[in-house]
Amino acid sequence: MSRLLLTMITLLPGLALGAALPVEKIAPGIYVHHGEHKDIDADYGGDICNISFVIGSKGVAVIDTGGSPVIGARLRQAIREVTALPILYVINTHVHPDHALGNAAFKQDHPVFVGHSKLSEAMAQRSGIYLQNQLVWVGADAAGTELIPPTLAVSTTHDLDLGGRTLSLTAYPVAHSPSDLTVFDTATRTLWTGDLLFIERTPSVDGDLLSWLQVIGQLREINSTRTVPGHGAVTDNGRAALDAEERYLSTLLSDVRSAIEQGHSMEQTIATAAQSEQGKWVLFNTTNRRNIARIFPMLEWE
């Protein structure tokens, strides 16, 4: 790692962070910032996923922190414009950089960092490439970036008491990623899926596709009033959104399996698999190609 990179990554973020992130109040005490539909590439800005905070009588829980300390700091500023209560928990729904590289902005609050029991391992495995790429991804906003592992690791389920509301956390086997965690607010029956659910944006596979399809079935059984996906609009019809995601992933699985059975190469399959879904999702061509490149070698060994 270059000296410049080390310097950029370890410097504290500057004070001129810009305005607080805009947030939407979707239920009493629940606020969501909606990220843009951009791919993670050069200068994507670190602001592409949904990040949230929940307020109880005792304090605040943050759910995902964005893709840079600057985005995290702007989220923290938005929280402070709503409440002065202490930030008790910072929850990461999974390891991906757009969701977790804003954590450092909250170190000053001394929260409990919460994540899947596999999150520490996933962060350790990916830290080198994430930190190396961060300058390219967000430029000067990379200053202060850290991968902060959970101090509270969830292997099955765990409840957090915010005062007057409980957040119920559930850990899942490898699905979208190696470290997927959902959050359910029992007071308003609001479900945060992390990237186990994509709305509008093409679902991205970084784990086990077959397991993800099984997890979708489990999520469909949760009696939620509203659902906050990892990407896309908040919905009051989570089951329909899960159906759409399941349709894409099932089509992808079926088409890749069929191509393998017919002796097609990965390159041939990339041009054909799941093309019936084109036009139904944002960033389809780029993400679908990546998905095929990931699952094709796995399915060859079925």
Wavefront OBJ file of the C-alpha trace (Angstrom):
o trace
v 0.000 0.000 0.000
v 1.438 3.396 -0.972
v 2.382 6.088 1.551
v -0.224 8.382 -0.043
v -2.927 5.766 0.437
v -1.937 5.189 4.057
v -2.005 8.935 4.672
v -5.418 9.391 3.049
v -6.943 6.459 4.882
v -5.644 7.386 8.346
v -6.264 11.145 8.383
v -9.328 12.280 10.291
v -12.112 13.646 8.110
v -12.134 17.420 7.759
v -14.779 19.610 9.302
v -16.245 20.869 6.015
v -18.505 17.924 5.373
v -21.343 19.634 3.559
v -24.985 19.537 4.515
v -26.675 16.841 6.545
v -27.977 14.005 4.428
v -31.642 14.382 3.493
v -33.760 11.858 5.337
v -37.355 10.711 5.079
v -39.438 9.997 8.173
v -41.185 6.743 7.268
v -42.721 5.963 10.672
v -42.594 7.414 14.199
v -38.928 7.629 15.190
v -37.656 6.056 11.944
v -35.682 7.953 9.306
v -34.199 6.725 6.023
v -31.744 8.282 3.594
v -32.101 6.889 0.080
v -28.892 6.310 -1.867
v -28.516 6.827 -5.605
v -28.564 4.002 -8.133
v -24.885 4.074 -9.104
v -22.393 1.278 -9.579
v -19.367 1.086 -7.280
v -16.643 2.406 -9.534
v -14.384 5.456 -9.829
v -15.806 8.449 -7.951
v -19.158 6.806 -7.186
v -19.384 8.999 -4.104
v -20.160 6.460 -1.379
v -23.886 7.215 -1.312
v -25.756 4.415 -3.083
v -27.552 2.393 -0.408
v -30.319 3.064 2.076
v -29.039 4.105 5.494
v -31.277 4.692 8.486
v -31.632 5.596 12.122
v -34.222 4.636 14.742
v -34.953 6.666 17.871
v -36.150 5.234 21.169
v -36.540 6.889 24.552
v -33.027 5.816 25.592
v -31.163 6.560 22.400
v -30.526 5.938 18.718
v -29.597 2.957 16.574
v -27.987 3.560 13.179
v -28.604 0.964 10.470
v -25.743 1.057 7.947
v -23.481 4.083 7.596
v -22.751 4.586 3.882
v -19.607 4.257 1.825
v -17.251 6.802 3.404
v -16.617 8.631 6.679
v -17.982 11.792 5.045
v -21.297 10.093 4.238
v -21.341 8.691 7.773
v -20.652 12.144 9.218
v -23.438 13.678 7.139
v -25.786 10.963 8.431
v -24.647 11.744 11.971
v -25.378 15.421 11.310
v -28.888 14.485 10.145
v -29.395 12.547 13.384
v -28.274 15.524 15.448
v -30.777 17.749 13.651
v -33.549 15.430 14.873
v -32.406 14.360 18.345
v -29.693 14.910 20.943
v -30.152 11.415 22.402
v -27.027 9.247 22.511
v -26.156 7.019 19.575
v -26.166 3.636 21.291
v -25.758 1.202 18.397
v -24.334 1.165 14.893
v -25.649 -1.868 13.026
v -24.095 -3.136 9.787
v -26.425 -5.343 7.750
v -23.418 -6.861 5.939
v -19.815 -6.289 4.902
v -20.160 -4.408 1.627
v -18.307 -1.088 1.460
v -21.284 1.055 0.485
v -22.983 -0.020 3.726
v -20.120 -0.147 6.228
v -17.303 2.267 5.365
v -19.011 5.181 7.093
v -18.647 3.558 10.519
v -15.664 5.684 11.558
v -17.843 8.808 11.714
v -19.551 7.335 14.788
v -16.482 6.329 16.808
v -16.753 9.549 18.834
v -20.128 8.349 20.154
v -18.651 5.122 21.541
v -21.595 3.029 20.338
v -21.866 -0.718 20.332
v -21.038 -1.803 16.786
v -23.352 -4.662 15.836
v -23.172 -7.201 13.028
v -23.331 -10.816 11.937
v -21.043 -13.264 13.696
v -19.231 -13.711 10.362
v -18.808 -9.969 9.773
v -15.431 -9.628 11.508
v -13.998 -12.429 9.385
v -15.455 -10.953 6.201
v -14.024 -7.528 7.030
v -10.593 -8.988 7.738
v -10.588 -10.880 4.448
v -11.619 -7.826 2.409
v -9.925 -4.984 4.243
v -6.911 -4.829 1.933
v -8.877 -4.514 -1.298
v -11.529 -2.246 0.208
v -8.977 0.219 1.588
v -6.940 0.054 -1.604
v -9.987 0.832 -3.733
v -11.457 3.472 -1.436
v -9.394 6.346 -2.865
v -10.604 5.450 -6.347
v -14.183 5.032 -5.186
v -14.615 8.239 -3.163
v -11.424 10.292 -3.593
v -10.612 12.644 -0.726
v -13.654 11.366 1.190
v -11.591 8.226 1.871
v -9.812 10.052 4.703
v -10.467 8.298 8.006
v -11.866 5.110 6.461
v -11.821 2.076 8.755
v -13.417 -1.328 8.697
v -14.778 -1.439 12.237
v -15.827 -4.968 13.224
v -18.766 -5.613 15.538
v -18.299 -5.523 19.269
v -21.643 -7.340 19.472
v -21.785 -10.280 17.069
v -25.107 -11.956 16.263
v -24.995 -15.639 15.334
v -28.740 -16.354 15.453
v -31.007 -13.657 16.934
v -30.573 -10.784 19.347
v -32.787 -7.960 20.673
v -31.675 -4.374 21.243
v -33.637 -2.171 23.660
v -33.799 1.474 22.566
v -36.370 2.388 25.192
v -40.002 1.935 24.235
v -39.033 -0.068 21.156
v -37.093 -3.229 20.519
v -35.020 -3.998 17.446
v -34.933 -7.734 16.738
v -31.873 -8.828 14.771
v -31.615 -12.055 12.777
v -28.462 -13.522 11.247
v -28.664 -15.652 8.101
v -26.387 -18.215 6.439
v -24.401 -17.111 3.403
v -26.940 -15.631 0.966
v -26.479 -12.236 -0.703
v -23.169 -11.982 1.175
v -21.277 -13.943 3.837
v -22.690 -11.779 6.642
v -26.358 -10.867 6.125
v -28.345 -9.485 9.053
v -31.927 -8.170 9.171
v -33.410 -5.692 11.639
v -37.077 -5.644 12.711
v -38.626 -2.836 14.746
v -41.369 -4.423 16.808
v -43.023 -1.071 17.586
v -43.847 -0.257 13.943
v -43.252 -3.662 12.311
v -40.630 -2.138 10.028
v -38.149 -4.565 8.472
v -34.673 -3.683 7.235
v -33.399 -6.395 4.914
v -30.009 -5.021 3.974
v -29.135 -6.355 0.542
v -31.191 -9.492 0.999
v -33.763 -7.392 -0.861
v -33.148 -5.109 -3.833
v -35.932 -2.942 -5.241
v -35.448 -1.286 -8.645
v -31.707 -2.056 -8.692
v -30.521 -5.412 -10.090
v -29.823 -7.857 -7.229
v -26.103 -8.551 -6.869
v -24.807 -11.992 -5.870
v -21.773 -12.073 -3.574
v -22.630 -15.192 -1.648
v -24.663 -18.319 -2.349
v -27.529 -17.991 -4.824
v -29.311 -21.190 -3.761
v -29.189 -20.176 -0.107
v -30.401 -16.666 -0.970
v -33.485 -18.103 -2.643
v -34.216 -20.052 0.539
v -33.752 -16.934 2.675
v -36.220 -15.050 0.476
v -38.798 -17.631 1.521
v -38.025 -16.918 5.174
v -38.265 -13.158 4.697
v -41.637 -13.575 3.014
v -43.002 -15.037 6.262
v -42.140 -11.956 8.319
v -45.287 -9.964 9.078
v -43.940 -6.483 8.345
v -45.928 -3.297 7.776
v -43.146 -1.728 5.709
v -39.809 -2.908 4.356
v -36.603 -0.938 3.879
v -34.491 -2.694 1.221
v -30.754 -2.289 0.894
v -31.342 -0.373 -2.327
v -34.522 1.168 -3.695
v -37.741 2.607 -2.372
v -39.291 1.736 0.972
v -42.351 -0.426 0.366
v -45.497 -1.447 2.215
v -45.661 -4.584 0.057
v -42.473 -6.424 0.877
v -43.810 -9.736 -0.365
v -44.341 -8.384 -3.876
v -40.825 -6.961 -3.867
v -39.427 -10.307 -2.728
v -41.426 -12.014 -5.485
v -39.791 -9.774 -8.106
v -36.328 -10.410 -6.715
v -37.002 -14.154 -6.549
v -38.165 -14.109 -10.176
v -34.893 -12.544 -11.337
v -32.671 -14.816 -9.242
v -34.610 -17.948 -10.213
v -34.435 -16.986 -13.895
v -30.709 -16.382 -13.568
v -30.220 -19.769 -11.912
v -32.334 -21.636 -14.476
v -30.713 -19.970 -17.482
v -27.156 -20.547 -16.277
v -27.883 -24.178 -15.444
v -29.414 -24.662 -18.898
v -26.417 -23.074 -20.594
v -24.026 -25.352 -18.710
v -26.078 -28.417 -19.648
v -25.855 -27.343 -23.299
v -22.091 -26.985 -23.076
v -22.031 -23.215 -23.462
v -19.037 -21.249 -22.238
v -19.261 -18.560 -19.585
v -18.816 -15.907 -22.282
v -21.743 -17.315 -24.265
v -23.852 -17.509 -21.116
v -23.145 -13.900 -20.143
v -24.740 -12.824 -23.415
v -27.935 -14.818 -22.885
v -28.752 -15.653 -19.248
v -31.622 -13.762 -17.595
v -32.099 -11.490 -20.607
v -35.859 -11.746 -20.109
v -35.310 -9.550 -17.023
v -33.610 -6.763 -18.952
v -35.560 -3.521 -18.727
v -36.996 -4.446 -15.335
v -33.966 -3.420 -13.286
v -31.524 -0.528 -13.024
v -27.838 -1.297 -13.802
v -28.932 -4.589 -15.327
v -26.203 -5.178 -17.912
v -23.286 -4.571 -15.565
v -24.671 -6.406 -12.550
v -26.129 -9.349 -14.465
v -22.753 -9.977 -16.142
v -21.051 -10.012 -12.742
v -23.658 -12.366 -11.325
v -23.172 -14.846 -14.160
v -19.390 -14.677 -13.829
v -19.737 -15.483 -10.131
v -22.265 -18.318 -10.219
v -21.221 -20.053 -13.465
v -18.101 -21.726 -11.960
v -20.091 -22.793 -8.881
v -22.909 -24.336 -10.856
v -20.485 -26.208 -13.122
v -19.659 -28.378 -10.094
v -23.234 -29.219 -9.108
l 1 2 3 4 5 6 7 8 9 10 11 12 13 14 15 16 17 18 19 20 21 22 23 24 25 26 27 28 29 30 31 32 33 34 35 36 37 38 39 40 41 42 43 44 45 46 47 48 49 50 51 52 53 54 55 56 57 58 59 60 61 62 63 64 65 66 67 68 69 70 71 72 73 74 75 76 77 78 79 80 81 82 83 84 85 86 87 88 89 90 91 92 93 94 95 96 97 98 99 100 101 102 103 104 105 106 107 108 109 110 111 112 113 114 115 116 117 118 119 120 121 122 123 124 125 126 127 128 129 130 131 132 133 134 135 136 137 138 139 140 141 142 143 144 145 146 147 148 149 150 151 152 153 154 155 156 157 158 159 160 161 162 163 164 165 166 167 168 169 170 171 172 173 174 175 176 177 178 179 180 181 182 183 184 185 186 187 188 189 190 191 192 193 194 195 196 197 198 199 200 201 202 203 204 205 206 207 208 209 210 211 212 213 214 215 216 217 218 219 220 221 222 223 224 225 226 227 228 229 230 231 232 233 234 235 236 237 238 239 240 241 242 243 244 245 246 247 248 249 250 251 252 253 254 255 256 257 258 259 260 261 262 263 264 265 266 267 268 269 270 271 272 273 274 275 276 277 278 279 280 281 282 283 284 285 286 287 288 289 290 291 292 293 294 295 296 297 298 299 300 301 302
